[in-house]
Amino acid sequence: MDAKIERLKQVAQSGDIDAFYTLIREDVQLLEHIDELPFADTPLHIAAFTGQIPFAVETMGLKPSFAWKLDPNGFRRERLTSLHYVVESGEHAHLNLLDEFLLLCPDSIIDVTMRNETVLHIALKFNRLEAFKFFTGWLANNSSENAEFNKRTVLNWQDNEGNTVLHILAVRHFLSWANRFMDVNDRRKRLLDVNSKNLEDKTAWDMLQEGNREIRVMLLCAGAKPGSSLSTFNRKLTEERRNMFLVVAVLLATLTYQAILTPPGGVWQDNEMPMNKHRTNTTNHNNKQSFSQTSLNSSIIRSP
């Protein structure tokens, strides 16, 4: 198996799609074997790294789950997913791959790095303006199942310094790109929180400094204010919502794992006594787990 995976890596580096399918015909479970590994340099990782866009697109079509697969470095460095890496690498041709990523995995738009950076943060951080324009256009026109949630989550997500995309756009005077998300006439359609405060209690208005008059008028019409005129309640509320989001994620992961370990009916259905014993142990375990999770939930909500 190691020899086949090594051959697959070489094929991914060269971008040879015909050789790719030859390997799959030799072992129809080849991609499944890789997907079962907790850490792996998938063909998608390798193709994205070497700029083999057609090969990467072909791999995404066959195995979309590779988009979330961890490589031996743990989502590459700093929990970068394959999507994050494609944005950071910044080659113009990679825009085709971004489109394929989001077509197959639209929810990957909300993945964040160890620095709590979304793909929009990364695009601006590395000056990948074409990628940033692509993502904002995709968000504006996306109609997938979780589209509305994804829009609000990504556009208002705070990195480790508390900066949203709007803070960064204000510093760079690129706020005109956010205009489509700041409906000045209808608050219900306004997706951006124009008064989100970072860890220095600064809003986008504070970050703008000596911006041009058009941008200032746009912010004012959207209700933007300096951080000093706002209470700290807004930022605390945002932090609590973020913590609650993480708690919910932990709960869902825990419940999914528990469901796998204890399928309906138990594993002793032919023997009444062991099944009862299993049910009792499972109940006790679940009670302990529930108490532990409740304590975690309460401690996070109470945190300043």
Backbone hydrogen bonds, N-H to C=O, Kabsch-Sander energy under -0.5 kcal/mol:
donor,donor_aa,acceptor,acceptor_aa,energy
5,I,1,M,-2.4
6,E,2,D,-2.2
7,R,3,A,-2.1
8,L,4,K,-2.3
9,K,5,I,-2.1
10,Q,6,E,-1.9
11,V,7,R,-2.2
12,A,8,L,-2.5
13,Q,9,K,-2.2
14,S,10,Q,-1.7
15,G,11,V,-1.5
16,D,11,V,-1.5
17,I,15,G,-1.1
20,F,16,D,-1.6
21,Y,17,I,-2.0
22,T,18,D,-1.7
23,L,19,A,-2.1
24,I,20,F,-1.7
25,R,21,Y,-2.2
26,E,22,T,-1.6
27,D,23,L,-1.5
30,L,27,D,-2.0
33,H,29,Q,-2.5
34,I,30,L,-1.6
35,D,31,L,-2.2
36,E,32,E,-1.5
37,L,33,H,-0.6
37,L,34,I,-1.1
40,A,70,L,-3.0
42,T,40,A,-1.3
46,I,42,T,-2.2
47,A,43,P,-2.7
48,A,44,L,-2.5
49,F,45,H,-2.2
50,T,46,I,-2.2
51,G,47,A,-0.7
52,Q,47,A,-2.3
53,I,51,G,-1.6
56,A,52,Q,-2.3
57,V,53,I,-2.7
58,E,54,P,-2.2
59,T,55,F,-2.4
60,M,56,A,-2.4
61,G,57,V,-1.9
62,L,58,E,-1.4
63,K,59,T,-2.9
66,F,63,K,-1.7
67,A,64,P,-2.1
68,W,65,S,-1.6
69,K,66,F,-0.6
74,G,71,D,-2.9
79,R,74,G,-1.0
79,R,76,R,-0.9
80,L,75,F,-0.9
80,L,77,R,-1.4
82,S,67,A,-1.0
85,Y,81,T,-2.5
86,V,82,S,-2.2
87,V,83,L,-1.9
88,E,84,H,-2.6
89,S,85,Y,-2.5
90,G,86,V,-1.3
94,H,91,E,-1.8
95,L,92,H,-1.8
96,N,93,A,-1.2
98,L,94,H,-2.1
99,D,95,L,-1.9
100,E,96,N,-1.6
101,F,97,L,-2.7
102,L,98,L,-2.3
103,L,99,D,-1.6
104,L,100,E,-2.1
105,C,101,F,-3.1
108,S,105,C,-1.9
109,I,106,P,-1.3
110,I,107,D,-1.6
111,D,108,S,-1.4
113,T,117,E,-1.5
114,M,78,E,-2.1
116,N,113,T,-2.0
119,V,109,I,-0.6
122,I,118,T,-2.3
123,A,119,V,-2.5
124,L,120,L,-2.0
125,K,121,H,-2.8
126,F,122,I,-2.3
127,N,124,L,-1.1
128,R,123,A,-3.6
129,L,127,N,-1.5
132,F,128,R,-2.3
133,K,129,L,-2.6
134,F,130,E,-2.0
135,F,131,A,-2.5
136,T,132,F,-2.5
137,G,133,K,-2.1
138,W,134,F,-2.5
139,L,135,F,-2.9
140,A,136,T,-2.1
141,N,137,G,-1.6
142,N,138,W,-1.4
147,A,144,S,-1.8
150,N,146,N,-2.8
151,K,147,A,-2.5
152,R,148,E,-2.1
153,T,149,F,-2.6
154,V,150,N,-2.6
155,L,151,K,-2.5
156,N,152,R,-1.4
157,W,153,T,-0.6
157,W,154,V,-0.7
159,D,163,N,-1.9
160,N,115,R,-2.0
162,G,159,D,-2.2
165,V,155,L,-0.5
168,I,164,T,-1.6
169,L,165,V,-2.6
170,A,166,L,-2.1
171,V,167,H,-1.9
172,R,168,I,-1.9
173,H,169,L,-0.5
173,H,170,A,-0.8
174,F,169,L,-2.8
177,W,174,F,-2.2
178,A,175,L,-1.7
179,N,176,S,-1.0
181,F,178,A,-1.8
182,M,179,N,-1.5
184,V,182,M,-0.5
189,K,186,D,-1.2
190,R,187,R,-1.2
191,L,181,F,-1.4
191,L,189,K,-0.7
192,L,181,F,-1.6
194,V,192,L,-1.1
196,S,193,D,-1.3
198,N,202,K,-2.1
199,L,161,E,-1.9
201,D,198,N,-2.2
204,A,194,V,-0.6
207,M,203,T,-1.7
208,L,204,A,-1.5
209,Q,205,W,-0.8
211,G,209,Q,-0.8
216,R,212,N,-1.8
217,V,213,R,-2.6
218,M,214,E,-2.0
219,L,215,I,-2.3
220,L,216,R,-2.6
221,C,217,V,-2.6
222,A,218,M,-1.2
223,G,220,L,-1.6
224,A,219,L,-2.8
229,S,226,P,-1.4
230,L,227,G,-1.6
234,N,231,S,-0.6
236,K,232,T,-2.0
237,L,233,F,-2.8
238,T,234,N,-2.0
239,E,235,R,-2.3
240,E,236,K,-2.4
241,R,237,L,-2.4
242,R,238,T,-2.0
243,N,239,E,-2.4
244,M,240,E,-2.8
245,F,241,R,-2.0
246,L,242,R,-1.8
247,V,243,N,-2.3
248,V,244,M,-2.6
249,A,245,F,-2.0
250,V,246,L,-2.3
251,L,247,V,-2.7
252,L,248,V,-2.7
253,A,249,A,-2.3
254,T,250,V,-2.6
255,L,251,L,-2.9
256,T,252,L,-2.3
257,Y,253,A,-2.2
258,Q,254,T,-2.6
259,A,255,L,-2.4
260,I,256,T,-1.6
261,L,257,Y,-1.8
262,T,258,Q,-2.3
266,G,263,P,-2.1
271,N,268,W,-1.9
275,M,271,N,-1.7
276,N,272,E,-2.2
277,K,273,M,-2.4
278,H,274,P,-2.7
279,R,275,M,-2.6
280,T,276,N,-2.5
281,N,277,K,-2.5
282,T,278,H,-2.7
283,T,279,R,-2.6
284,N,280,T,-2.5
285,H,281,N,-2.6
286,N,282,T,-3.0
287,N,283,T,-2.6
288,K,284,N,-2.3
289,Q,285,H,-2.7
290,S,286,N,-3.0
291,F,287,N,-2.4
292,S,288,K,-2.6
293,Q,289,Q,-2.8
294,T,290,S,-2.4
295,S,291,F,-2.2
296,L,292,S,-2.1
297,N,293,Q,-2.8
298,S,294,T,-2.6
299,S,295,S,-2.4
300,I,296,L,-2.0
301,I,297,N,-2.2
302,R,298,S,-2.1
303,S,299,S,-0.7
303,S,300,I,-0.6
